[in-house]
Amino acid sequence: MSKADYYFNEEISIPIDKVYRFEKELYQAAGMNEADAHSVAEHLVEADARGVYSHGIQRNGIYLERFRLGGNSINGRPEVIKQFGATALVDGHNAMGMVVGNYSMDLAIDLAKKYGTSAVSITGSNHFGTCAHYLQMAADAGMIGFVWTINCVNIMAPWGGTERQLGNNPFGMGVPCKTKDSIILDMATSVVARGKIVMARKTNSPIPSEWALDLDGNPTTDPEKAYWGTVQPFGGYKGYGLTFINAIISAILNGSSFGEEIIDLYEEPGKVQNSGHLFQCINIDAIDNLTDFKKRMDDAVDYLKNGKKAADVEEIYVPGELEAISQKKAKANGIIYPVEVIQECREQAEKYQIAKEFWL
Amino acid sequence: MSKADYYFNEEISIPIDKVYRFEKELYQAAGMNEADAHSVAEHLVEADARGVYSHGIQRNGIYLERFRLGGNSINGRPEVIKQFGATALVDGHNAMGMVVGNYSMDLAIDLAKKYGTSAVSITGSNHFGTCAHYLQMAADAGMIGFVWTINCVNIMAPWGGTERQLGNNPFGMGVPCKTKDSIILDMATSVVARGKIVMARKTNSPIPSEWALDLDGNPTTDPEKAYWGTVQPFGGYKGYGLTFINAIISAILNGSSFGEEIIDLYEEPGKVQNSGHLFQCINIDAIDNLTDFKKRMDDAVDYLKNGKKAADVEEIYVPGELEAISQKKAKANGIIYPVEVIQECREQAEKYQIAKEFWL
């Protein structure tokens, strides 16, 4: 998940702050309150800066359409509807997924401070962006964070099946280090995140043949055919098993949408998603000393990175490192976008009558 | 992970109870107390019955040798050395992994009953058998169980590396259903568990070429070469990421062995392992109603199994289903063993002077 995974015909570089300000203006113009617009803008820009374009501002169009058509509630407020010990059940009340996500991870962190660990089960939510954002919140709070979520569309078949019955439900874990960047594992249970296929379709860029199958079950490099076909689970039946488990703990656990109840984020923008997530935290200080742990993490990262490399490999990376490098570059030099995405932003700016000074 | 994965030259079928009685006698004869011998016997026989021969009685030899040489403590007792809210840190005091595992999952279940969720971090442990056993304990208690563990030998390289720096650290989740068998996902982060290579080496059976690489990095069907080479992560860099995360939450979290501290279960039988695990439970009743949840699980299993099948597929399976089928067959007809494993048991029976009536 880095810039290198994408194929841009024409590029443009824009400072992070400028993108953030535009995004905040855009969501406020659409009717969102300032605090929530900040959360959304921060999240989307962070994804782009980290090179995870599939989850960045290219999603403005669908998010705004979903607000307009009632698929999402632009000023919905998440709420704890059940609380027991170190657990909570949150109803997102169809608020923007990032708003529900921030609320729920804050709660998971608070509960883990009090009880050492926590499990926050979330229903009535939507697409919440990247797992990485919430994992970083946990790591910054001295926690090991776990994030599990159902995906917003069924794109995978069970192992041995041919029907779109499962999402490539993403999950991840976040771990703090001492001087190194946090370890942030954020993966979908497919070979690639479907957002990458959406992004490739938008720029009409060919995709690697191992990403997806067409409707007949054949590998394809055509992003249009891939968009309508199925995505393969990573690691074969193991990825299938993980995506089902993820669906269970994210959605079936609390009665959120699963299977035929899942609607398509893109194709059914007026329909409520009722997405489910699960956030867990372990307070490292409850188990061991956080300072000692962070030192051990630094040592572990050094150990792996100093391992013998294969002939064609320049560097061994740990999970989240490539994204952290991308983020630092973006902070220094701006985020590199394909012109098609910026053109979309300009159309959105016009439609939502954003003041010219904020335009990208 | 079923009988079909193995290639036995000559087979023999033995009733479950008979194998259990022999195993219990054997470990008691080696100096273990009756309760612990029961735990070990139950665990190993269950693994074989479920078709997971890699984790069954074929391990008697190495376990007994480790007791004899001081690698494991045959009557060690696990102990809680730190407790905070819904978390606990357990020191296994080098007791048999199954003893530490049962103790720790019982504790995780108790804590989750009280707090809704729990995290039990375990240090000073050993090879604990299959994750599936503890996951079933959690599911039987109305919990969603999570089990994470460091492996007992480094057999994988980091992505882009060539050195054996990581184990194929196994993990899994267990979930109860209403009328269906529990969903038990139990997987190593390699394409296959290394125990399968050990088993194939024992019977000198060829292995599929995608399981392992030889020392030069070439795929091999020779179990001897695979034994000394490296095992590939499942799903490429994603499996690498997961195995590192698993090492972090199982071992680095509490200071158990990681990296160069990891000893080889088989090659260094006199050395203490100091293995780490993490057990987590979510009490389903804390989030939603257990009865309703189990019904939703039954529906979810039906939904997947009733999906359209690929041309050459007879049935779609859910995680743990093949093992549950194997277990039912074994209960009815006995466990099918390769003669080599039974011959080992007879040698062990002789060595430990087991009464003839218990011999396999």
Interface residues (C-beta under 8 A of the other chain):
Chain A: K82 F84 G85 A86 T87 L89 K114 Y115 G116 T117 S118 A119 S121 I144 A157 P158 W159 G160 G161 T162 E163 Q165 L166 M173 V175 I183 L185 M187 V191 G217 F234 G235 G236 K238 G239 G241 L242 F244 I245 A247 I248 I249 I252 L253 N254 G255 F258 G259 E260 Q280 I282 N283 I284 A286 I287 D288 D292 F293 R296 M297 A300 Y303 L304 G307 K308 K309 A310 V313 E315 I316 Y317 V318 P319
Chain B: K82 F84 G85 A86 T87 L89 K114 Y115 G116 T117 S118 A119 S121 I144 A157 P158 W159 G160 G161 T162 E163 Q165 L166 M173 V175 I183 L185 M187 V191 G217 F234 G235 G236 K238 G239 G241 L242 F244 I245 A247 I248 I249 I252 L253 N254 G255 F258 G259 E260 Q280 I282 N283 I284 A286 I287 D288 D292 F293 R296 M297 A300 Y303 L304 G307 K308 K309 A310 V313 E315 I316 Y317 V318 P319
